Amino acid sequence: MNKIYAHRGLSTQFVPNSIEAIKACINKKYIHGIEIDIRMTKDKHFVLFHDEKIDGSCPLSGKIYDYTLEQLKKTKFHLNNKEYYYKLFNSLLKKEGISYRKCLKKIKKIKYIIPTLQEVINIIDNKELLIEIKVNNINEFDIYKFYNIIKLYTGKKIYIQSFNKIIIDKLYDIDKNLNLGLLLMFNNIDYSNKYKFYSIEYRLITKHKIDSTLIRKKQINLWTINYCKDIKLLMNNIDEKLMLVNYISDNPKLIYETINTLY
């Protein structure tokens, strides 16, 4: 059975990467795991945040790395204006987007306190946590500090991914038992045994570029699949392999129900 990961928590009802969006996933049976984005603060704490710049998401400007955790915790964040209009425009193209637009307008008014990685790990219960390490400058991420936090939670189901191959490879050198994966484009796929999974943008999938052998050896997560139209596109490209891959979605319930009506 496919795993369905809620992209940045239940982000169709709450601000993405907020503690409220994470908590909303805990009791949802159709959600297997929760995907989050983390960045490091100036004083080496890890918080949930997607973009490199915080401009437009709060009264501050610059990067997460420019501020201490205390400074960030005193700041009220909200859905970035750029992301709001992107999601709004994207919803106009899909028939299922009507109800989401109503929620989106409510989400835009919500202000929240940025959560730490530990706060999230402490509440995920039996859900998998798929952590994306967001880092543009390798010097703005303390790998050992991150690892020392992760190893405190040996009983949790934690998966770690990044577009930054250097980060993932260094974590592998520290602990080969970590569940590590790459976010990638298919033209730079690395078949190394150090990676237990790959997360791939779903529109890159074609009949010729995904094969059953790879899928059966590695966990494959496809992102970000939000509408029935996305599933139909996949059916045209990978068809019988739909049940062999996992999905990262802003609309996990819709994707879960859609997949289950097909099989």
C-alpha positions in Angstrom: 0.0 0.0 0.0 1.2 3.5 -0.8 2.5 5.8 1.9 0.8 9.2 1.8 2.9 12.1 3.3 1.2 15.3 4.3 3.3 18.1 2.6 4.4 20.5 5.4 1.6 19.1 7.6 -2.1 19.5 6.8 -1.3 22.6 4.7 -4.7 23.0 3.1 -6.2 23.9 6.5 -3.3 25.4 8.4 -0.2 27.4 7.6 2.4 25.0 6.1 5.1 24.0 8.6 3.2 25.3 11.6 2.7 23.2 14.7 -1.0 23.4 14.1 -0.5 21.8 10.6 1.5 19.0 12.1 -0.9 18.3 15.0 -3.8 18.1 12.5 -2.1 15.0 10.9 -1.7 12.9 14.0 -5.1 11.2 14.1 -5.7 11.0 10.3 -5.5 7.4 9.3 -5.0 8.2 5.7 -1.8 10.1 6.5 1.2 7.8 6.9 3.8 10.4 7.4 4.5 14.2 7.6 7.0 16.1 5.5 8.6 19.2 6.9 11.4 21.7 6.0 14.0 22.8 8.4 16.7 25.5 8.5 19.2 26.4 11.2 19.1 29.6 13.3 22.1 31.8 14.2 22.5 30.1 17.5 22.2 26.6 16.0 18.6 25.6 16.6 16.5 23.9 13.9 13.2 25.4 13.0 10.5 24.7 10.4 10.7 27.0 7.5 10.8 26.5 3.7 12.1 29.6 2.0 15.7 30.9 2.2 14.4 34.4 2.9 11.8 35.3 5.6 10.8 38.5 3.9 7.1 38.6 3.3 6.4 36.0 6.0 7.0 38.2 9.0 8.1 41.8 9.9 11.7 40.7 9.8 13.9 40.5 6.7 16.9 38.3 5.8 17.4 34.6 6.5 16.5 32.3 9.3 20.3 32.0 9.9 20.5 35.8 10.6 18.4 35.4 13.8 18.5 33.6 17.1 15.7 31.2 18.1 14.6 33.7 20.8 14.3 36.4 18.2 12.3 34.2 15.9 10.0 32.9 18.7 9.1 36.5 19.5 8.0 37.1 15.9 4.6 36.3 14.4 4.8 34.5 11.1 2.2 34.1 8.4 1.8 32.5 5.0 4.2 34.2 2.5 2.4 36.5 0.1 4.2 35.0 -2.9 3.2 31.4 -1.8 -0.4 32.5 -1.3 -0.8 33.8 -4.8 1.0 30.8 -6.3 -1.3 28.4 -4.5 -4.3 30.6 -5.4 -3.5 30.6 -9.1 -2.7 26.8 -9.1 -6.1 26.1 -7.5 -7.9 27.9 -10.2 -6.7 25.4 -12.7 -8.2 22.4 -10.9 -11.9 21.6 -10.2 -11.1 20.4 -6.7 -9.6 23.8 -6.0 -12.9 25.6 -5.1 -13.0 24.4 -1.4 -9.2 24.9 -1.1 -9.5 28.6 -2.1 -11.9 29.2 0.7 -9.5 27.7 3.2 -6.5 29.5 1.7 -8.1 32.9 2.4 -8.5 31.9 6.0 -5.0 30.5 6.2 -3.6 33.8 4.9 -5.0 35.6 8.0 -3.5 33.2 10.5 -0.4 34.2 12.5 1.7 31.6 14.2 5.0 31.0 16.2 7.7 29.2 14.3 8.2 25.7 15.7 11.4 23.9 16.4 12.4 20.4 15.1 12.2 19.0 18.6 8.7 20.3 19.2 7.6 18.5 16.1 9.4 15.2 16.8 7.9 15.2 20.3 4.3 15.1 18.9 4.4 13.0 15.8 3.4 9.9 17.7 3.6 6.9 15.4 3.7 8.8 12.1 6.8 8.9 9.9 8.6 12.2 9.8 10.2 13.1 6.5 12.6 15.9 7.2 13.9 18.0 4.3 17.1 19.8 5.2 17.0 23.2 3.4 20.4 24.7 3.1 21.9 26.9 0.4 25.2 27.5 2.2 26.8 24.4 3.8 28.3 26.6 6.5 24.8 27.5 7.7 24.0 24.0 8.8 25.7 22.2 11.7 25.4 18.5 10.7 26.7 17.2 14.0 24.3 19.3 16.1 21.5 18.0 13.9 22.6 14.4 14.2 22.9 14.7 18.0 19.2 15.7 18.1 18.0 13.0 15.8 19.8 10.2 17.7 17.9 11.1 20.8 14.7 9.8 19.1 15.7 6.3 18.2 12.1 5.1 18.7 10.7 7.5 16.1 10.3 6.8 12.4 12.5 9.6 11.0 13.6 9.9 7.3 16.0 12.6 6.2 16.2 14.1 2.7 17.8 17.1 0.9 18.7 18.4 -2.5 22.1 19.0 -1.1 24.0 15.7 -1.7 26.9 16.8 0.5 24.7 17.1 3.5 23.2 13.6 3.0 26.6 12.0 2.3 28.1 13.5 5.5 25.2 12.2 7.5 25.8 8.8 6.0 29.5 9.0 7.1 28.4 9.8 10.6 25.8 7.0 10.9 25.1 4.5 8.1 21.9 3.4 9.8 20.1 6.6 9.2 17.2 6.6 6.7 18.7 8.9 4.1 17.3 10.0 0.7 17.9 12.4 -2.1 15.6 15.0 -3.6 16.5 14.9 -7.2 15.9 15.2 -10.9 16.0 12.0 -12.8 19.0 13.0 -14.9 21.3 13.0 -11.9 20.0 9.9 -10.1 22.7 8.2 -7.9 22.2 4.5 -7.4 24.4 4.3 -4.3 23.4 2.0 -1.5 23.7 4.8 1.0 20.4 6.3 -0.2 17.4 4.3 1.1 14.9 6.4 -0.9 14.5 9.1 -3.6 11.9 11.9 -3.6 11.2 13.0 -7.2 9.0 15.8 -8.7 6.2 13.8 -10.2 6.1 15.6 -13.5 9.6 14.3 -14.3 8.3 10.7 -14.4 8.0 9.1 -17.8 7.5 5.5 -18.9 11.2 5.3 -19.9 12.7 6.9 -16.8 11.2 4.8 -14.0 11.5 1.0 -13.8 10.1 -1.6 -11.5 13.6 -2.8 -10.5 14.5 0.6 -9.0 11.1 1.0 -7.3 11.4 -2.4 -5.7 14.9 -1.7 -4.4 14.3 1.8 -3.2 11.4 3.8 -1.7 10.2 6.3 -4.3 8.3 9.4 -3.1 6.6 11.6 -5.7 6.0 15.3 -4.9 3.9 17.4 -4.9 0.7 15.6 -6.0 -2.4 17.6 -5.0 -5.2 16.9 -7.5 -6.9 14.1 -9.4 -5.5 15.5 -12.6 -2.0 14.8 -11.2 -2.9 11.2 -10.6 -4.3 10.9 -14.2 -1.0 12.2 -15.5 0.9 9.6 -13.5 -1.5 6.9 -14.9 -0.4 7.8 -18.4 3.2 7.5 -17.4 3.7 4.8 -14.9 0.3 3.1 -14.8 0.8 -0.3 -13.0 3.5 1.2 -10.8 1.1 3.6 -9.1 0.8 1.2 -6.1 4.6 0.9 -5.8 5.4 4.6 -5.2 4.5 6.9 -2.4 3.0 10.4 -2.5 3.8 13.7 -0.9 0.7 15.9 -1.0 -1.0 19.1 0.2 -4.3 17.2 -0.2 -3.5 13.8 1.4 -7.1 12.7 1.8 -8.0 13.4 -1.8 -5.0 11.5 -3.1 -5.6 8.6 -0.7 -9.2 8.3 -1.9 -8.3 8.8 -5.5 -5.7 6.0 -5.4 -8.1 3.7 -3.6 -10.8 4.1 -6.2 -8.4 2.9 -8.9 -7.5 -0.4 -7.2 
